[in-house]
Amino acid sequence: MSRPAPGTPSSTVTPAAASRAPFGARLAAAMDDHGPLCAGIDPHAALLDAWGLQDTADGVREFSLRVVDALAGHVAAVKPQAAFYERHGSAGLAALEDTLAAARAAGVLTVVDAKRGDIGSTMSAYADAFLADRSPLAGDALTVSPYLGFGSLAPAVDLAATTGRGLFVLCLTSNPEGPEVQHARAGTRPDGAVQGDAAPGPSVAALVAAHAAALNAGAAPLGSVGLVVGATIGDAVRATGTDLAAVNGPLLAPGVGAQGAGERELATTFGAARGNVLASSSRAILRAGPAPGDLRAAARTAAEAARRALRG
Ligand SMILES: O=c1ccn([C@@H]2O[C@H](COP(=O)(O)O)[C@@H](O)[C@H]2O)c(=O)[nH]1
């Protein structure tokens, strides 16, 4: 088996990476073509059962391949949730690899929702796993967690830029527990200056958004460092002083459907940045399966609603 020589820099530019347009540009085109909707691939045990599949790695693979087959060409992106593959161990990871390969072959963009984040040296290994051309686990973009400090994400930021891939950095997540961390006041300003006790820093969410904005400065039509901003967060963008319009990157908005957000929430949450939003829905679409036509109809309905709310 051939292996890269020890010490081979992960930033090696392969011919594939050199010919790939940046993720932000590819996603902007896909959203224009198919509507601003990402369909989540979350093979929950209950969904596998409802589709007549076993709760095994083979069941997860079959489920995922059916979703890709039904939805490629009808949604801007698909988002496999890594946890549902990992729970089946190495065979589950192989199913994720097969899912990503099928999506690549079908021409639909992939966001691997693995929410990785660690100290910089370990983040380098995560970047190699999910963003390097040579990795079978690489999609078009990866969700990452900035809670070890935004700068710890640098290896992923660098490798994504080199290989034409993207990131979605957690900013204002859709779950009700998020505010205890994301609304808190940060200890530093975007320039790294430490705040004194007397002057509270920006909110953590605003700081994360400011870092993403700096990385996307000048990119057109859209930068490749996106944020995760849940569609369920109410007025948290205003409450945290988060400037989403300045980010100039895609905003992945989970929480549509099963978590309760709909057209109204999409229309009111994102302000002037709503044209950059990629609404994301998993269970609400997947429950329409397993018939491919029913899945497609559910995705089309969700995509039309997202288009009305975000681009109407
Ligand atoms: O803030 C976040 C970040 C990620 N997610 C993920 O999106 C899907 C949501 O699934 P639904 O079935 O549409 O509720 C799931 O994979 C989450 O881990 C999120 O919900 N919120």
The ligand as an SDF file (V2000), in Angstrom:
LIG
                    3D

 21 22  0  0  0  0  0  0  0  0999 V2000
  -26.9890   24.1130   15.6980 O   0  0  0  0  0  0  0  0  0  0  0  0
  -27.0910   22.9960   15.1640 C   0  0  0  0  0  0  0  0  0  0  0  0
  -26.0530   22.4010   14.5030 C   0  0  0  0  0  0  0  0  0  0  0  0
  -26.2680   21.1920   13.8830 C   0  0  0  0  0  0  0  0  0  0  0  0
  -27.4630   20.5770   13.9390 N   0  0  0  0  0  0  0  0  0  0  0  0
  -27.6150   19.2830   13.2390 C   0  0  0  0  0  0  0  0  0  0  0  0
  -28.5710   19.4170   12.2010 O   0  0  0  0  0  0  0  0  0  0  0  0
  -29.4080   18.2590   12.1570 C   0  0  0  0  0  0  0  0  0  0  0  0
  -30.8310   18.6570   12.5040 C   0  0  0  0  0  0  0  0  0  0  0  0
  -31.6820   17.5690   12.3010 O   0  0  0  0  0  0  0  0  0  0  0  0
  -33.2960   17.7490   12.2960 P   0  0  0  0  0  0  0  0  0  0  0  0
  -33.7890   16.3520   12.1500 O   0  0  0  0  0  0  0  0  0  0  0  0
  -33.6590   18.6180   11.1310 O   0  0  0  0  0  0  0  0  0  0  0  0
  -33.6620   18.3460   13.5970 O   0  0  0  0  0  0  0  0  0  0  0  0
  -28.7920   17.2510   13.1160 C   0  0  0  0  0  0  0  0  0  0  0  0
  -27.8570   16.4780   12.4160 O   0  0  0  0  0  0  0  0  0  0  0  0
  -28.0850   18.1390   14.1220 C   0  0  0  0  0  0  0  0  0  0  0  0
  -26.9860   17.5080   14.7450 O   0  0  0  0  0  0  0  0  0  0  0  0
  -28.4860   21.1690   14.5930 C   0  0  0  0  0  0  0  0  0  0  0  0
  -29.6170   20.6450   14.6780 O   0  0  0  0  0  0  0  0  0  0  0  0
  -28.2820   22.3750   15.2120 N   0  0  0  0  0  0  0  0  0  0  0  0
  1  2  2  0
  2  3  1  0
  2 21  1  0
  3  4  2  0
  4  5  1  0
  5  6  1  0
  5 19  1  0
  6  7  1  0
  6 17  1  0
  7  8  1  0
  8  9  1  0
  8 15  1  0
  9 10  1  0
 10 11  1  0
 11 12  2  0
 11 13  1  0
 11 14  1  0
 15 16  1  0
 15 17  1  0
 17 18  1  0
 19 20  2  0
 19 21  1  0
M  END
$$$$
